[in-house]
Amino acid sequence: MSRIDDLIAEYCPDGVRHQTLGEIGEFIRGNGIQKRDFRDSGFGCIHYGQIYTYYGLFADHTKSFIDPNLAEKRKKAYKGDLVIATTSENEEDVCKACAWLGEEPIAISGDAYIFRHHQNPKYISYCFQSELFQSQKKKYITGTKVLRVNGDAMAKIHVPVPPLPVQEEIVRILDSFSSLEAELEARRKQYAYYRDQLIRDCPSIRWIPLSEISENCDKSRKPIKKEKRIAGKTPYYGASGVVDYVDGFTHEGDYLLLSEDGANLLARSMPIAYQISGRNWINSHAHVLRIENANLRQLVEMYLNSISLEPYITKGAQPKLTKQRMETIAVPVPSEDYLSRIVEMLTKFYALTTSLTDGLPAEIEARRKQYEYYRDRLLSFDELAV
């Protein structure tokens, strides 16, 4: 930290001026791009929903394009601008920002804002993640089911604005905490290669739809509003795991749950398939599958967590995996002679890439907590007295 201390002593020894975002830049609302406008080539664009599922803090290329003639009439982000998704169904994702670092301009959809400024774009993107920003953002959120923050409200949020050399050093430090993410992605690709190799080498593999190897038990699901839940010892499951503990149960036995909706279906920051046993209460955000063979249930869990489900997910602001589409997902099923052997080998390697307590993910989780600590510390400057 000595380098940053030296820079602070040199450039801002008496503190840093806190300014509103409206003082250091302007907010420009995107307009009129639907997912049906996408094409394989043309003018690059970003739809606001993709900021939740595809883009990180920074981006220099797009995955989507629109007709150049349509792009002429659309608002555009240029290198250094932030692209901000301003609507979501949860507070955490409202105002999720991505700094555009590409050389070419991109068109921006409605429900997204462009923030144009003259600061270090990565620094400003980190500011949007900070606890200081998040705590201010909450008081400007409007709506009930769909939450939003508009440009006029974001313009009132203040952030520390140190001199550019200090911003650049902060970016360098915070960027270094992200290096393990690339290693995790490499390990995931390694796992996918190993998984596919095992499947190719197995002489008895059959690709069978989920509907033929599982019994769907969705009909017994029952959502309960938070204020109506009776506290108890039964895990209450949603799309990505336990969300509460209640009295009573909807299912008893061994099941595989699979997320039905939510941004995590595409973002995959948490597993989308997980096993449960005993008595449980399951709401309507997770599909419930009964697979009697324990080894097969384990294989299906690992396989679904390691592949992309994007081809099966309905396109919309809220990703959804319907029962009809889910049941068409084909799973590689070996003969009983090979099943236990393949599951044993995949489980060992799967643990390395997905365990919360061992292997690389544990190291990344520790690094992420460290990163969040330093991010908020580095952005907590003494405010300059004026």
C-alpha positions, 0 to 999 in steps of 0.5 A: 500500500506504500505506493498509494500512500505516497500518491495520496501524500503527493496529490491530496494530502488534505483529503479528497473532494467528494462530488456528485456524479452529476458534477463530474459527468452526465447521464444519457438514457438509452433507447429502443433496442429489443432482443428481436433486433439482434443480428449476427453482424452489424453495429455493436449493441448492449441490451440492458439485460445483458449487463446482469448476465454477460458483462462484468465491470469492464468490456471491450467487445459486444456479443450482439449486433443490430442493423447499422440503419437502426443504430443511427437513431440510437444512443451510443456509448463511447470508449470510457463511458459507463453503461448502467442497467437501471432496472431489476427485480432486486436491489443488489442489481439495480445500477449494475455498471460496466465500463465500455473500453472498446474502440468502437461506439456501441448502441444502448437499449432502454432501461440502461443509461450511459454515464459520460465523464472524464475520470478513469473509467475503471475507477468509476466502475469500481465506485459503483460497486462500493458500499458508499455508492450502494448505501446512497443508491437505496434511497433513490430506488422506486417501484415494487416488483420492478425496481429502478433508479433514474438518471436524475437520482443517480446524478445526486450520488456522490463519490470521492474524486481523487486526482487521476494518478491516484485513480490509476493506482487504485485501479491497478491494485483492484485489478490485481485481485481479479486475476484468479477469476481467469484461473478459475475459468481455465479450470472450468474449461479443463473440467469440461474437456475431461468430462467430454473425454470420459463421455467420448471414451465410454462405449455405452453412453446414451443421450437421454432427455431429462423427462425419461430419467426423472420424475417431475415433482413440481406440482407439490411446490408451494411458495409462501410470502415472507410475512406468512412463513411460520418459523421452523427447522425445515429448509425453504428452498428457492432457485439457488438454495436455502432462503429460509427455515419454516414449519412443515414440508412440501417434499420428503425424500431424495431430490435434485433441484434445478433453478427455474428462473433468475439471473444466475441461470446465465451468470452462474455465480452459484450452482443451478442444480443441487441435491436435497434429502429428507423433509424440505419446503420448495417454492416455485423458483426451482424444478423438483426432480426425483431420480431414484439411482443415486449415482445417476442423480449425482451425474445429472447434478454435475453435468447440468452445473457444468454446461451452458443452459442458454439454448433452453432459457427463454429470452426476457429481462428475467431468464426462465427455464420452463418445465417443457424446455428443461425436460428436453435437455439430453444427459449422457447416461452410461450403462450401470457398469460404467456409471459408478466409475465415471461418477467417481472420477468426475466427482474428484475433479468437480470438487476442485472447481466447485467446492466451497471449502476446498480447492481453487474456489475457496481461494477465490472466495477468500480473495474476493472478500479481501478485494471487497475490503480493499475496494471499500477502504481505497474508496474511503478517502477523507473528504476535503474540507471546503 
